[in-house]
Amino acid sequence: MSEPPSTPGPPPPTVHLHPPIAPNDHQAYMRLALTLSRLSPPKPTNYRVGALLLSQTTNTLLSTSYTLELPGNTHAEQNCLAKLAGAFPPSGEDVALYTTMEPCWRRLSGERSCVERILGTGGRVGRVYVGVREPGVFVEGNEGRRVLREAGVEVLDVGGLEEEILEVAMAGHRHQGKGGKLARGIVAAVMQRHDP
């Protein structure tokens, strides 16, 4: 996927939520991202992730997506940014990314990582809200959080949905137990890696 064009295109359609989500209701926006993640097909080769871009200045939903929504081996964050493309709001607007799983910093496919794509917005995405850390099934030791913070992007955990996010994210993986329940050890290991 190439960089967003430098000339703005037509604005994406505005998404209206009923009932609307109150400003700074991080749990509700993360729940919306979790709902989006359920649209991704369960496969053993990827996580089912949901993401959305929000103008925190106007509390306007700018873009939503999920893993594999767009053609190719696409990630939710990648799709959100691609769908918004050159229609980013003015540079002074406070744009945040909500994602059920921390953005990747390395791709086994060789494609640009979601962290690189976020940084490629030139500071337009200043805050990333994360539901869970990456379990390390595909790439061990995700350094994306550190890289984003060093670049001046605030990274914040939104707690309370971790087990549900992981159940959805890893549907289709061999770690699923009877009835589709994720092995408790994986949930515990991922939750221990959250920042205090």
C-alpha positions as CSV (number, residue, x, y, z in Angstrom):
1,M,0.0,0.0,0.0
2,S,1.4,3.4,-0.9
3,E,1.5,6.6,1.1
4,P,-1.7,8.6,1.3
5,P,-1.8,11.1,-1.6
6,S,-0.5,14.6,-0.8
7,T,-3.6,16.2,-2.4
8,P,-6.8,15.7,-0.5
9,G,-9.4,13.6,-2.2
10,P,-13.1,13.6,-1.5
11,P,-13.9,13.3,2.2
12,P,-15.0,9.8,3.3
13,P,-18.6,9.4,4.3
14,T,-19.3,10.4,7.9
15,V,-20.4,7.5,10.1
16,H,-23.2,8.4,12.5
17,L,-23.6,6.2,15.6
18,H,-27.0,5.7,17.3
19,P,-26.8,6.3,20.1
20,P,-23.7,8.5,19.7
21,I,-20.7,7.7,21.8
22,A,-19.8,10.4,24.3
23,P,-16.4,12.1,23.9
24,N,-13.6,10.3,25.7
25,D,-15.6,7.1,26.2
26,H,-12.6,4.9,25.4
27,Q,-14.4,1.7,26.5
28,A,-17.3,2.4,24.1
29,Y,-15.0,3.1,21.2
30,M,-12.9,0.0,22.0
31,R,-16.2,-2.0,22.1
32,L,-17.0,-0.6,18.6
33,A,-13.5,-1.7,17.4
34,L,-14.2,-5.2,18.9
35,T,-17.5,-5.3,17.0
36,L,-15.7,-4.5,13.8
37,S,-13.1,-7.3,14.5
38,R,-15.9,-9.9,14.4
39,L,-16.3,-9.1,10.7
40,S,-12.9,-10.4,9.9
41,P,-12.8,-14.1,8.8
42,P,-11.2,-16.4,11.3
43,K,-8.0,-17.8,10.0
44,P,-5.0,-19.5,11.5
45,T,-2.6,-17.1,9.7
46,N,-3.8,-13.8,11.2
47,Y,-5.5,-12.0,14.1
48,R,-9.0,-10.7,13.8
49,V,-8.5,-7.0,14.7
50,G,-10.9,-4.1,14.5
51,A,-9.8,-0.4,14.3
52,L,-11.2,3.0,13.9
53,L,-9.9,6.5,13.4
54,L,-11.6,9.3,15.4
55,S,-11.3,13.0,15.5
56,Q,-11.2,13.7,19.2
57,T,-11.5,17.4,18.5
58,T,-15.0,16.9,17.0
59,N,-15.8,13.4,18.3
60,T,-16.3,12.4,14.7
61,L,-15.7,8.8,13.4
62,L,-13.4,9.2,10.4
63,S,-12.8,5.6,9.3
64,T,-13.4,2.1,10.4
65,S,-12.0,-1.2,9.4
66,Y,-11.1,-4.8,10.3
67,T,-8.4,-7.3,9.2
68,L,-8.8,-8.4,5.6
69,E,-11.6,-6.0,4.8
70,L,-9.6,-4.6,1.8
71,P,-7.9,-6.9,-0.8
72,G,-4.7,-8.6,0.1
73,N,-3.2,-9.6,3.5
74,T,-4.4,-6.3,5.1
75,H,-4.4,-5.3,8.7
76,A,-7.2,-3.3,10.3
77,E,-5.1,-0.2,11.0
78,Q,-3.7,-0.3,7.5
79,N,-7.2,-0.4,6.1
80,C,-8.4,2.5,8.2
81,L,-5.6,4.7,7.0
82,A,-6.0,3.6,3.4
83,K,-9.8,4.3,3.5
84,L,-9.1,7.8,4.8
85,A,-6.2,8.4,2.4
86,G,-5.8,12.1,1.5
87,A,-8.9,13.1,3.3
88,F,-7.3,13.6,6.7
89,P,-8.8,16.4,8.7
90,P,-6.7,19.6,9.2
91,S,-3.4,19.1,10.8
92,G,-4.5,20.8,14.0
93,E,-7.2,18.3,14.6
94,D,-6.6,15.7,17.4
95,V,-6.9,12.3,15.6
96,A,-6.8,9.0,17.5
97,L,-6.6,5.4,16.4
98,Y,-8.5,2.8,18.4
99,T,-7.3,-0.8,17.7
100,T,-8.2,-4.0,19.5
101,M,-4.6,-5.2,19.3
102,E,-1.4,-3.1,19.4
103,P,-0.2,-2.2,15.9
104,C,2.4,-4.4,14.3
105,W,5.9,-3.2,14.0
106,R,7.1,-5.9,11.7
107,R,5.3,-8.0,9.0
108,L,6.4,-11.5,8.1
109,S,5.0,-10.7,4.6
110,G,7.5,-7.9,4.1
111,E,4.8,-5.3,3.8
112,R,5.1,-2.0,5.7
113,S,4.1,-2.4,9.3
114,C,1.1,-0.6,10.8
115,V,3.5,1.4,13.0
116,E,5.3,2.7,9.9
117,R,1.9,3.6,8.4
118,I,0.9,5.5,11.5
119,L,4.1,7.4,11.5
120,G,3.7,8.0,7.8
121,T,0.8,10.2,8.5
122,G,3.3,12.9,9.6
123,G,2.0,13.2,13.1
124,R,-1.7,13.4,12.2
125,V,-2.4,10.4,14.4
126,G,-1.2,11.5,17.8
127,R,-2.7,8.9,20.0
128,V,-3.3,5.2,19.8
129,Y,-5.7,3.4,22.1
130,V,-4.9,-0.4,22.4
131,G,-7.2,-3.2,23.7
132,V,-4.4,-5.9,24.1
133,R,-0.8,-6.5,23.3
134,E,0.1,-8.8,20.5
135,P,0.3,-12.4,21.8
136,G,3.5,-13.1,19.9
137,V,2.2,-16.0,17.8
138,F,3.6,-14.6,14.5
139,V,6.2,-12.0,15.6
140,E,7.7,-12.2,19.1
141,G,8.3,-9.0,21.1
142,N,6.3,-6.3,19.4
143,E,8.3,-3.1,19.7
144,G,5.6,-0.9,18.1
145,R,4.6,0.7,21.4
146,R,8.1,1.8,22.1
147,V,8.7,3.1,18.5
148,L,5.4,5.1,18.5
149,R,6.2,6.6,21.9
150,E,9.7,7.6,20.8
151,A,8.2,9.3,17.8
152,G,5.8,11.3,20.1
153,V,2.7,9.2,19.6
154,E,0.9,8.6,22.9
155,V,0.0,4.9,23.4
156,L,-2.7,4.1,25.9
157,D,-4.3,0.8,27.1
158,V,-8.0,0.5,27.3
159,G,-8.7,-2.3,29.8
160,G,-11.7,-4.4,30.6
161,L,-12.2,-6.2,27.2
162,E,-8.9,-8.2,27.0
163,E,-10.3,-11.7,27.2
164,E,-13.1,-11.0,24.7
165,I,-10.7,-9.3,22.3
166,L,-8.3,-12.2,22.5
167,E,-11.1,-14.8,22.0
168,V,-12.2,-13.0,18.8
169,A,-8.6,-12.2,17.6
170,M,-7.4,-15.7,17.8
171,A,-10.5,-17.5,16.5
172,G,-9.3,-20.0,14.0
173,H,-5.9,-20.6,15.7
174,R,-5.0,-24.0,17.0
175,H,-4.8,-22.5,20.6
176,Q,-8.6,-22.6,20.8
177,G,-9.9,-25.1,23.3
178,K,-13.2,-26.9,23.5
179,G,-16.1,-24.7,22.5
180,G,-13.7,-22.1,20.9
181,K,-12.5,-20.8,24.3
182,L,-8.9,-19.5,24.2
183,A,-6.4,-21.3,26.4
184,R,-6.3,-19.5,29.7
185,G,-2.5,-19.4,29.7
186,I,-2.4,-17.3,26.6
187,V,-4.9,-14.8,28.0
188,A,-2.9,-14.6,31.2
189,A,0.4,-14.2,29.4
190,V,-0.9,-11.4,27.2
191,M,-2.6,-9.6,30.1
192,Q,0.6,-9.7,32.2
193,R,2.4,-7.7,29.5
194,H,0.1,-4.6,29.8
195,D,1.8,-1.5,31.2
196,P,0.9,-0.8,34.8
